[in-house]
């Protein structure tokens, strides 16, 4: 009997999790950004709150329970120094993210993934394209580069095997 796309994903992700746990690969923090609340000068500061842990596998984040997420942004939980040279809007946004993570309950210097998106792993969503995952010719594939036609695509089994091998090299 042919395996459904959702069964493929569950089986392949479970195999990746087993390999990562067996090899003792370090996972990273997940965080949810809480935007400032209040008004005018009475606003609370933005903060990134802990929301679990996951392994970063390229464009995917995978948690121990089999949850799969499209990666978002990544930062470190550190109190940034005052900007002296690079005061661009992008650099300020990165410093704001670091500051928000430092306000959360993360260890100093911890890598924090935020603005990630939980992927729907049911058959209908996978056929329609759930983030970087979709079904092609009955196989679940991962798109890591949608800018160049035909490039940046691999079957989920090959993609996970490759990403796990990068993390488990001795």
Secondary structure, DSSP 8 states (H G I E B T S, - for coil): ----HHHHHHHHHHHHHHHHHHTT---EEEEEEE---SSGGG----EEEEEEEEEEETTEEE-TTS-EEE--EEEE-------SS---HHHHHHHHHHHHHHHTT--TT-EEEES-EE---SHHHHHH-BTTEEEETTEEEEES--SSTT-SEEEHHHHHHHHHHHHT--
